[in-house]
């Protein structure tokens, strides 16, 4: 123990020495030789000077002291919610003297306590009372006798008093003893049973009291009602009947709000709906439905009755307990009458079945009897031969009669089922397999109406949905190609079935939505073949004709299946380029070419209706169509481009000179089917078609002007068409309806052609030529920044001040961070030093204990 005390003493002395060695700010003494003075050599007017006089390191110590008071305090109070707030009046106000602070605090304390009554303070002069009488009067014991009271008991003595004074006290003592015994009995604790019985008695008593109060209240209310009725008969006044009728008829009409509330009360409330099924679940359900319908159709077609397939009830014995009975179906029969007789068709069928069974049994029995007869014949030497022959003949006659009846019944059933079988055969099958080749697909649709073809295509898609089997996707992709080829074949007929093609677009669109890649591949293949064919014809002949009706329909289908507003599309963009090439490379030699060109023109407008992409081929083609509708003499003042020529035999292709045809013309739509039968039409009909083409041209001019009105150079683009319309077109010769179309097209061009000015290059100030004369800059003071104006100088001064303040703020922040880092490090060092010290103390105490234990062990060994 002595060694440990010495170590503690040494540690305490070392810590005191270390603490005394640490320098503090208060210990620094001013040494005149260490005072630093910054003197200025020259006094300069207008310059602020800072003469620093002080000890070295004093400013740094002041900064550290300030940080310990502010920053270190905030750091220690960080993430702590309990903060002590000193709310004493004027505690941190240095302007108020201590005497004034004390006086003010005293007044505030008195104001807070003012108005509170000290109830238990007996020092105040207050009169104390008991039951309304003052305690001071009660203490005087002045019991004033009231002589005016008429009570008979005045002056009489109580029994206790007389017994105590005159009876020797015996009776009083006995009474006191009895009263003491009663008190002791009352003070005895009651048992649990007694308490429960007492509680039950009290609750019954309270219940009885409540019942009595309720009955008395009911009696009083009944009495009051009877009295009120007697009085009311005297007070009531019956109004006349007319007033009562008016009051009854004048019922208040319901308000709009009341009507709405009543309607809302009768409205159906929302109910939770079932979960929406996925595409695969819907496809499976549809396939199951179609398969069931197909099985039903095949059964009806083969003449199989549905009731025959039902299982007949097996024979049940009387001893059967029917343990495994399950009621699957309701086999009860409806009792029905026909012509006054009960229907017994089912009973007849059962009888026929029983008859057939009996026939089979008869045949078996006859065979057995025949065998027996043969044996008898062999044994008895044919003694009963004649009787056997007679019985055989009778049995054969019975058999023939029964068979004849069965055949008659069967023939009647067949006659009844024939109409049903024929109807089932005429119906379309409900399930179809995808045809493997185009020939099989064509045979499947051959001889069918348009509605039936649509039903077949719909059922093929439903029965072969991609989610039902693995190979269905490739099959349906082939179906798209077959259907596209079938549409092209319908368009190439002598009389193209355009209505059928129009109806077949819907299943084609559905297949395209299911398989967009296969659909785009098929259509690209068709368009690529058409473009290659056109290029080959141009290479061989130098010119190309417009494609057939099937290609035009394919171009129209492309706009229906794919988006045309994309900047680039793998299908629409090639189709767009192909159509623009058709308008520039195909020569127009016949009216059929004009018709096809206008159709391609309208398709191009449809393609660019959303994207508003400018197509120069549209303007050139419109100008060319107007050119071929003018007489040769008036076709001047403009230039046409290929495929139109300024001179040639096809110049007046749309010109109509017959006045009768001009007068009889009426505006009509031009169907595509006209292209194939132009040769069959008369001259008048051809002239009417020419005029309709010209009217369509005016309509396309309006649409084109409305589409490209946003272009800045629209006026210049449409200038050739405007000149043709204003200077060359013979408007007076056209019918009135055509003149209206002409005026509307011209008005559209004039209204939308002057809104925009053409693009002009931006005007710039010309760059002057370089000169060799020197540029003289005026310098007032060397080394100072020169400002052009007072505003510029102020701006530079503020920028300089901002930079200086910013640098100072960054420097202070850096110093604050360094100070906090030093404080954190010092805390860590202190914790580590305290831990080391405690560990040393523990080790020392353990060493001393070990030494003592060893010493005790040695002593025991010696002993």
PyMOL commands that set and color helices and strands:
alter all, ss='L'
color gray80, all
select helices_A, chain A and resi 2-21+32-34+58-69+71-76+98-113+135-140+159-165+170-187+192-235+241-249+256-266+279-302+345-380+385-426+438-445+450-463+472-491+498-514+516-541+549-561+572-585+591-607+616-627+659-664+672-677+683-707+714-717+719-728+731-733+736-751+790-862
alter helices_A, ss='H'
color red, helices_A
select strands_A, chain A and resi 35-37+53-55+129-130+133-134+337-338+341-342
alter strands_A, ss='S'
color yellow, strands_A
deselect
rebuild
show_as cartoon
